[in-house]
Amino acid sequence: MSAPHVPVLRQGVEYTSLDLSELCGIGSEEPLARISQCNAGLIKRDLRRQDQAAAKLRALGSEQLLDICKRAGELFLNGELPLNGEGDTQTREQYIATLSKTSGLPHVLVRRNMQKIFTVFDGMRDILSGLMRGMNANVVETGFGDHGGIPVHYSPTTNALGVVLPSNSPGVNSIWMPAIALGIPVVLKPGREEPWTPLRIMQAFIAAGCPAEAFSFYPTDHEGSGIILERCGRTLLFGDVTVTDAYAHDTRVQIHGPGRSKVLIGKDEIDNWRKHLPVLLDSVAANGGRSCINASTILVPSHGAEIADALAQELAAHQPREPDADDATLSAFANRRFAEFIDAKISEDVAAGGAVDVTAKHREQPRAQELAGAPYLLPTIVHCANIEHPLAKTEFLFPFASVVEVPHEEMVAAMGPSLVVSAITKDEQLVADLTRSHDVDRLNLGPVPTSHVEWDQPHEGNLFEFLYERRAIQRAKDW
């Protein structure tokens, strides 16, 4: 049986390109899909008509959109959904198996990510309430709302939200999903190894009654991504610093780069570190260490070597498993060269001095492993002599973290930009410094893993405030 075709979606209309790319599983030459590729010129032409797609979506009321989200969630989680208009469909289990083969995530982690995405679908009303600070969701429908008794007006900043997606984890798609409930169409560029999740989400929305015109799906190259970033009024950009730095000062682009998330243990709690070890482990290793909200640095005032050793011992049990094994915790790398680069980089930086690979003495094999033709990296904990070491604030795409001793009073100044900080302390001054710090995007107070998400809180930036801006409108008296 030939591999199914994944078409381009041009405002909901399927398009088959003469340029087809085959997507194979990791360690296999058997194609799992033939994916239509589109060029920058096609995307440029389509974006000229994006106002029509926006009008179609906004014709639905906010309550209708929220009802659609509810129905779509169930379809995403359990439904058999189309891959194309040619009769090819994908069941839940087929989605899980195929995504695992192309992205490297084991089935158990794909299922957990599915549940996260379902939670966003199902809890969209509460999510919008959090993003909109309690305002009624119909503000996106009428433009007018009430904020603490004060009349306010909001207008859209764009007719479409561009999204340049990665391949590392399905859960990142939850970040763009509220745009549909906010009445803004999406223009998606999927990650090369992960077209499956955005496609399934879109098909679930459409099957639940959302206008197909609200969805554009463009497998494309770097030039095509550039057009999305240039021509969409607002864009979410996922990638490493080599990708995101060029747009760091562009207010139209919301950056989702390395999180460099951290756990801080204050001097008041450091003697209780063993009690907090489960929080550290979850922060480092949840979702196979693939998320920007995984902790890459643990700052402590003392006991650094002991904490690093305890973490290393626990993580030594994490080994490559068959993708469908219930106890699988590690993900394979879709790009072998990337895994080799990371392995060499860690070894070189440790060999240069100032850091110890604590996990090396607790594992019997090298860090780089292979199972069924797929490359893996075993979890790695390094103990750094100081915060200036190259590995002290580095994020890698597997369970990796550095443990660094920093004086309690210097932690906030030393930590640097952090997507998530979990601060295990009751010290009032440290908490006050953290709440005032511009380097913290999301702050967890107490023993909360960095990987824990409350969906009614912004993950990284507020999508409503990104897509809508407050405008002053004054009415003449009695008008």
C-alpha positions as CSV (number, residue, x, y, z in Angstrom):
1,M,0.0,0.0,0.0
2,S,1.4,3.4,-1.0
3,A,2.1,6.1,1.6
4,P,-0.8,8.5,2.0
5,H,-0.6,12.0,0.6
6,V,-0.6,15.0,2.9
7,P,-1.7,18.0,0.9
8,V,-1.2,21.7,1.3
9,L,-4.2,23.5,2.7
10,R,-4.9,26.9,1.2
11,Q,-7.5,28.5,3.4
12,G,-9.1,25.0,3.8
13,V,-8.8,24.1,0.1
14,E,-6.5,21.1,-0.6
15,Y,-3.6,21.6,-3.1
16,T,-1.4,18.9,-4.5
17,S,2.0,20.1,-5.4
18,L,4.3,18.7,-8.1
19,D,7.0,18.9,-5.4
20,L,6.4,15.9,-3.1
21,S,8.6,15.1,-0.1
22,E,8.7,11.6,1.4
23,L,8.6,11.4,5.2
24,C,10.2,8.2,6.6
25,G,10.4,6.8,10.1
26,I,13.6,7.1,12.1
27,G,16.0,4.4,11.0
28,S,13.8,3.4,8.1
29,E,13.7,4.0,4.4
30,E,10.0,3.2,4.2
31,P,8.0,6.3,3.4
32,L,5.1,7.0,5.8
33,A,3.7,9.9,3.9
34,R,4.1,11.9,0.7
35,I,3.9,15.6,1.7
36,S,3.1,18.3,-0.8
37,Q,5.6,21.2,-0.6
38,C,4.6,24.7,-1.4
39,N,6.9,27.6,-2.5
40,A,7.1,31.1,-1.1
41,G,5.2,32.6,-4.1
42,L,2.1,30.5,-3.4
43,I,2.1,31.5,0.2
44,K,2.5,35.2,-0.7
45,R,-0.5,35.1,-3.0
46,D,-2.7,33.3,-0.5
47,L,-1.9,35.8,2.3
48,R,-3.3,38.6,0.2
49,R,-6.8,37.0,0.7
50,Q,-6.5,36.4,4.4
51,D,-9.1,39.0,5.3
52,Q,-11.7,36.8,3.7
53,A,-10.8,33.8,5.9
54,A,-10.9,36.1,9.0
55,A,-14.4,37.3,8.0
56,K,-15.6,33.8,7.7
57,L,-14.4,32.8,11.1
58,R,-15.6,35.9,12.8
59,A,-19.1,35.3,11.4
60,L,-19.4,32.7,14.2
61,G,-20.2,34.0,17.7
62,S,-17.8,33.4,20.5
63,E,-20.2,30.9,22.1
64,Q,-20.3,28.9,18.8
65,L,-16.5,28.9,18.7
66,L,-16.3,27.6,22.3
67,D,-18.8,24.9,21.5
68,I,-16.8,23.9,18.5
69,C,-13.7,23.6,20.6
70,K,-15.5,21.2,23.0
71,R,-16.6,18.9,20.1
72,A,-13.2,19.2,18.4
73,G,-11.5,18.0,21.6
74,E,-13.3,14.7,21.6
75,L,-12.7,14.2,17.9
76,F,-9.0,14.9,18.3
77,L,-8.6,12.5,21.1
78,N,-10.7,9.6,19.8
79,G,-11.9,10.2,16.3
80,E,-10.9,8.8,12.9
81,L,-10.0,12.0,11.0
82,P,-9.1,12.6,7.3
83,L,-5.5,13.1,6.1
84,N,-6.7,14.3,2.8
85,G,-9.8,14.4,0.5
86,E,-8.6,11.3,-1.3
87,G,-10.1,8.9,1.3
88,D,-7.1,8.4,3.5
89,T,-7.9,8.7,7.2
90,Q,-6.0,8.3,10.5
91,T,-7.3,6.7,13.7
92,R,-6.1,7.6,17.2
93,E,-3.8,4.6,17.3
94,Q,-2.5,5.2,13.8
95,Y,-1.7,8.8,14.7
96,I,0.2,7.7,17.8
97,A,2.2,5.1,16.0
98,T,3.0,7.3,13.0
99,L,4.0,10.3,15.1
100,S,6.3,8.1,17.2
101,K,8.0,6.7,14.1
102,T,8.8,10.2,12.6
103,S,9.4,12.2,15.8
104,G,11.0,9.7,18.1
105,L,8.6,10.1,21.0
106,P,7.5,6.8,22.5
107,H,3.8,6.0,22.4
108,V,3.3,6.8,26.1
109,L,4.6,10.3,25.7
110,V,2.5,10.9,22.5
111,R,-0.6,9.9,24.5
112,R,0.3,12.3,27.3
113,N,0.7,15.1,24.8
114,M,-2.7,14.1,23.2
115,Q,-4.3,14.5,26.6
116,K,-2.7,17.9,27.1
117,I,-4.0,19.1,23.8
118,F,-7.5,17.7,24.6
119,T,-7.4,19.6,27.9
120,V,-6.9,22.8,25.9
121,F,-9.8,22.0,23.6
122,D,-12.0,21.1,26.4
123,G,-11.0,23.9,28.8
124,M,-10.9,26.7,26.2
125,R,-13.5,28.8,28.1
126,D,-11.3,28.9,31.2
127,I,-8.2,29.4,29.1
128,L,-9.7,32.5,27.4
129,S,-10.9,33.8,30.8
130,G,-7.3,33.6,32.0
131,L,-5.8,35.2,28.9
132,M,-8.5,37.9,28.9
133,R,-8.3,38.5,32.7
134,G,-11.9,37.6,33.4
135,M,-13.6,39.5,30.5
136,N,-16.4,37.8,28.6
137,A,-15.1,36.0,25.5
138,N,-17.6,37.9,23.3
139,V,-15.2,40.9,23.4
140,V,-13.6,39.3,20.3
141,E,-17.0,39.3,18.6
142,T,-18.2,42.8,19.5
143,G,-15.0,44.6,20.2
144,F,-16.4,45.9,23.5
145,G,-16.0,44.5,27.0
146,D,-15.9,45.3,30.6
147,H,-12.8,45.1,32.7
148,G,-13.4,45.7,36.4
149,G,-16.3,47.9,35.7
150,I,-14.4,50.0,33.1
151,P,-15.7,49.8,29.5
152,V,-12.9,48.8,27.1
153,H,-12.5,48.2,23.4
154,Y,-10.2,45.8,21.7
155,S,-9.4,45.5,18.0
156,P,-7.5,42.7,16.2
157,T,-3.9,43.3,15.4
158,T,-3.9,40.9,12.4
159,N,-6.2,38.9,10.1
160,A,-4.1,35.8,10.5
161,L,-1.7,34.2,13.1
162,G,1.3,32.7,11.4
163,V,2.9,29.8,13.2
164,V,6.3,28.3,12.4
165,L,6.3,25.0,14.2
166,P,9.1,22.7,15.5
167,S,9.2,18.9,15.5
168,N,10.3,18.4,19.1
169,S,6.9,17.9,20.9
170,P,3.2,17.8,19.9
171,G,2.3,19.8,23.0
172,V,3.6,23.1,21.5
173,N,0.5,23.1,19.3
174,S,-1.6,24.0,22.3
175,I,-0.1,27.5,22.2
176,W,-1.7,28.5,18.9
177,M,-5.0,26.7,19.4
178,P,-6.7,29.6,21.3
179,A,-6.3,31.8,18.3
180,I,-9.3,30.0,16.7
181,A,-11.5,30.6,19.7
182,L,-10.3,34.2,19.5
183,G,-11.6,34.5,15.9
184,I,-8.2,34.6,14.2
185,P,-7.4,32.2,11.4
186,V,-4.0,30.4,11.5
187,V,-1.3,29.9,8.9
188,L,0.8,27.0,9.9
189,K,4.2,25.8,8.7
190,P,4.7,22.3,10.3
191,G,7.9,20.9,11.5
192,R,9.5,18.5,9.0
193,E,9.1,15.4,11.1
194,E,5.8,16.5,12.8
195,P,3.0,17.4,10.4
196,W,0.7,15.0,12.1
197,T,-0.4,17.0,15.2
198,P,-1.2,20.3,13.6
199,L,-3.0,18.5,10.8
200,R,-5.1,16.4,13.2
201,I,-6.0,19.5,15.3
202,M,-7.1,21.3,12.1
203,Q,-9.2,18.4,10.9
204,A,-10.8,18.0,14.3
205,F,-11.7,21.7,14.3
206,I,-13.2,21.4,10.8
207,A,-15.1,18.2,11.6
208,A,-16.6,20.0,14.6
209,G,-18.0,22.8,12.5
210,C,-15.2,25.4,12.2
211,P,-14.9,27.0,8.8
212,A,-12.2,25.3,6.8
213,E,-11.1,28.7,5.5
214,A,-9.6,29.4,9.0
215,F,-6.8,26.9,8.3
216,S,-3.8,27.2,6.0
217,F,-1.2,24.5,6.2
218,Y,2.1,25.1,4.3
219,P,4.9,22.5,4.4
220,T,7.6,24.7,3.0
221,D,11.3,25.7,3.1
222,H,13.1,28.5,4.8
223,E,12.0,31.0,2.2
224,G,8.4,30.1,2.7
225,S,8.8,30.4,6.5
226,G,10.2,33.9,5.9
227,I,7.1,34.9,3.9
228,I,4.9,33.8,6.8
229,L,7.0,35.8,9.2
230,E,7.0,38.8,6.9
231,R,3.4,38.9,5.7
232,C,1.4,37.7,8.7
233,G,0.6,40.6,11.1
234,R,1.4,38.3,14.0
235,T,3.5,35.2,14.1
236,L,4.6,32.6,16.7
237,L,8.2,31.4,15.9
238,F,9.6,28.2,17.4
239,G,13.3,27.4,17.1
240,D,16.7,27.6,18.5
241,V,18.7,30.9,18.8
242,T,20.1,30.6,15.3
243,V,16.5,30.9,14.1
244,T,14.9,33.2,16.6
245,D,17.7,35.8,17.1
246,A,16.9,37.5,13.8
247,Y,13.4,38.3,15.0
248,A,14.2,39.0,18.7
249,H,13.3,42.7,18.3
250,D,10.3,42.3,16.0
251,T,7.2,43.1,18.0
252,R,5.1,41.3,15.3
253,V,6.8,38.0,16.2
254,Q,6.4,36.1,19.5
255,I,9.6,34.1,20.1
256,H,9.4,30.5,21.5
257,G,13.1,29.6,21.6
258,P,15.1,27.8,24.2
259,G,13.4,28.1,27.6
260,R,16.5,27.7,29.8
261,S,14.0,27.0,32.7
262,K,15.4,26.6,36.2
263,V,14.8,25.3,39.7
264,L,16.1,27.4,42.6
265,I,16.3,26.1,46.1
266,G,16.7,28.8,48.7
267,K,18.9,28.5,51.8
268,D,15.8,28.0,54.0
269,E,14.9,24.8,52.1
270,I,18.3,23.4,51.0
271,D,18.7,21.0,53.9
272,N,15.4,19.5,52.8
273,W,16.6,18.8,49.3
274,R,15.9,15.1,49.4
275,K,12.2,15.8,50.0
276,H,12.2,17.9,46.8
277,L,14.1,15.4,44.6
278,P,10.9,14.2,42.8
279,V,10.2,17.8,41.8
280,L,13.8,18.1,40.4
281,L,13.4,14.8,38.5
282,D,10.1,15.7,37.0
283,S,11.4,19.2,36.0
284,V,14.4,17.6,34.2
285,A,12.9,14.5,32.6
286,A,9.2,15.0,32.0
287,N,8.2,14.6,28.3
288,G,11.6,13.0,27.6
289,G,13.3,16.3,28.4
290,R,12.1,17.7,25.1
291,S,10.1,20.8,26.3
292,C,11.3,24.3,26.8
293,I,9.7,24.1,30.2
294,N,12.1,21.3,31.3
295,A,14.7,22.5,33.8
296,S,18.1,22.8,32.3
297,T,19.8,24.4,35.4
298,I,19.3,23.8,39.1
299,L,20.7,26.6,41.3
300,V,21.4,25.8,45.0
301,P,23.4,27.5,47.8
302,S,25.0,24.3,48.9
303,H,24.8,20.5,48.7
304,G,25.4,20.7,44.9
305,A,27.5,17.6,44.5
306,E,25.1,15.5,46.6
307,I,22.0,16.7,44.6
308,A,23.7,16.1,41.3
309,D,24.7,12.6,42.4
310,A,21.2,11.7,43.6
311,L,19.6,13.0,40.4
312,A,22.2,11.0,38.4
313,Q,21.4,7.8,40.2
314,E,17.7,8.2,39.7
315,L,18.0,9.0,36.0
316,A,20.4,6.1,35.3
317,A,17.3,3.9,35.2
318,H,16.1,5.7,32.1
319,Q,17.1,3.6,29.2
320,P,15.9,3.3,25.5
321,R,12.9,1.1,25.2
322,E,10.8,-0.1,22.4
323,P,8.5,2.8,21.3
324,D,5.3,1.0,22.4
325,A,6.7,0.0,25.8
326,D,4.6,1.3,28.7
327,D,7.8,2.2,30.6
328,A,9.4,4.1,27.8
329,T,10.7,7.5,29.0
330,L,13.3,8.5,26.4
331,S,12.8,9.8,22.9
332,A,14.8,9.0,19.9
333,F,16.4,11.8,17.8
334,A,15.0,12.2,14.3
335,N,18.3,13.8,13.3
336,R,21.3,11.6,14.0
337,R,23.8,14.4,13.4
338,F,22.1,16.6,16.0
339,A,22.4,13.8,18.6
340,E,26.1,13.4,17.7
341,F,26.7,17.1,18.0
342,I,25.1,17.3,21.5
343,D,27.0,14.3,22.7
344,A,30.3,15.7,21.4
345,K,29.6,19.2,22.8
346,I,28.9,17.9,26.3
347,S,32.1,15.7,26.3
348,E,34.2,18.6,25.0
349,D,32.9,21.1,27.6
350,V,33.4,18.6,30.5
351,A,36.9,17.8,29.3
352,A,37.8,21.5,29.2
353,G,37.4,21.5,33.0
354,G,35.1,23.1,35.5
355,A,32.3,20.6,35.2
356,V,31.8,16.9,36.0
357,D,29.5,14.5,34.2
358,V,28.1,12.9,37.4
359,T,26.0,10.4,35.4
360,A,29.0,8.8,33.8
361,K,29.8,6.8,37.0
362,H,26.2,5.5,37.2
363,R,25.8,4.2,33.7
364,E,27.5,1.3,32.2
365,Q,27.3,2.5,28.6
366,P,28.3,5.6,26.7
367,R,25.8,8.5,26.6
368,A,25.0,7.8,22.9
369,Q,23.0,4.7,22.4
370,E,21.0,3.1,19.5
371,L,17.9,1.0,19.5
372,A,16.4,-0.5,16.3
373,G,18.4,2.0,14.2
374,A,17.3,5.0,16.1
375,P,19.8,7.2,18.1
376,Y,19.2,8.1,21.7
377,L,21.1,10.0,24.4
378,L,21.1,8.8,28.0
379,P,20.1,11.4,30.7
380,T,23.0,13.5,31.8
381,I,23.5,15.6,35.0
382,V,26.6,17.8,35.2
383,H,27.9,19.5,38.3
384,C,29.4,22.9,37.3
385,A,31.9,24.7,39.4
386,N,30.3,28.1,38.6
387,I,27.5,29.7,36.7
388,E,29.9,31.0,34.0
389,H,30.7,27.5,32.7
390,P,29.4,26.8,29.2
391,L,27.1,24.0,30.4
392,A,25.6,25.9,33.3
393,K,22.9,27.6,31.3
394,T,22.7,25.3,28.3
395,E,19.5,23.6,27.1
396,F,19.6,20.3,25.1
397,L,16.8,18.2,23.6
398,F,16.9,15.3,26.1
399,P,17.0,15.0,29.9
400,F,20.0,17.2,30.7
401,A,20.6,19.6,33.6
402,S,23.5,21.3,35.3
403,V,23.6,21.7,39.1
404,V,25.4,24.9,40.2
405,E,26.1,26.3,43.6
406,V,25.3,30.0,43.8
407,P,25.1,32.1,47.0
408,H,21.4,32.6,48.0
409,E,21.6,36.4,47.6
410,E,23.1,36.2,44.1
411,M,20.7,33.7,42.5
412,V,18.4,36.1,40.8
413,A,21.2,38.2,39.3
414,A,23.0,35.0,38.2
415,M,20.2,33.0,36.6
416,G,19.7,34.9,33.4
417,P,16.5,34.8,31.2
418,S,14.3,31.9,32.1
419,L,11.0,30.8,30.6
420,V,10.0,29.0,33.9
421,V,11.5,29.3,37.3
422,S,10.4,27.0,40.1
423,A,11.5,28.6,43.4
424,I,11.5,26.3,46.4
425,T,11.8,28.8,49.1
426,K,9.8,30.9,51.5
427,D,12.4,33.5,51.9
428,E,10.5,36.8,51.4
429,Q,13.4,38.7,49.9
430,L,14.2,36.0,47.3
431,V,10.5,35.7,46.4
432,A,10.2,39.5,46.1
433,D,13.3,39.7,43.8
434,L,12.0,36.9,41.6
435,T,8.5,38.5,41.2
436,R,10.2,41.8,40.2
437,S,12.7,40.2,37.8
438,H,12.4,40.8,34.1
439,D,14.2,37.5,33.4
440,V,11.3,35.3,34.6
441,D,8.5,34.6,32.3
442,R,6.5,32.2,34.5
443,L,7.2,31.8,38.2
444,N,6.2,28.7,40.3
445,L,6.5,29.3,44.0
446,G,7.0,26.2,46.1
447,P,7.8,22.6,45.1
448,V,6.1,22.8,41.7
449,P,7.9,21.2,38.7
450,T,8.8,23.5,35.9
451,S,7.0,21.1,33.6
452,H,3.7,21.7,35.4
453,V,1.2,23.9,33.4
454,E,-1.9,25.6,34.5
455,W,-3.8,26.1,31.2
456,D,-5.6,29.3,32.3
457,Q,-2.2,31.0,32.7
458,P,-0.2,32.2,29.7
459,H,2.6,29.7,28.8
460,E,4.9,32.2,27.2
461,G,3.3,35.6,26.4
462,N,-0.4,36.4,26.4
463,L,-1.9,35.3,23.1
464,F,-5.0,37.5,23.5
465,E,-2.9,40.6,24.1
466,F,-0.7,39.6,21.1
467,L,-3.7,39.3,18.8
468,Y,-5.8,42.1,20.1
469,E,-4.9,45.6,21.2
470,R,-6.8,48.0,23.4
471,R,-8.0,51.1,21.7
472,A,-9.5,54.3,23.1
473,I,-13.0,55.0,21.8
474,Q,-15.0,58.0,23.0
475,R,-18.7,58.5,22.2
476,A,-20.5,61.8,22.1
477,K,-23.0,62.2,24.9
478,D,-26.3,60.7,24.1
479,W,-25.0,59.3,20.8
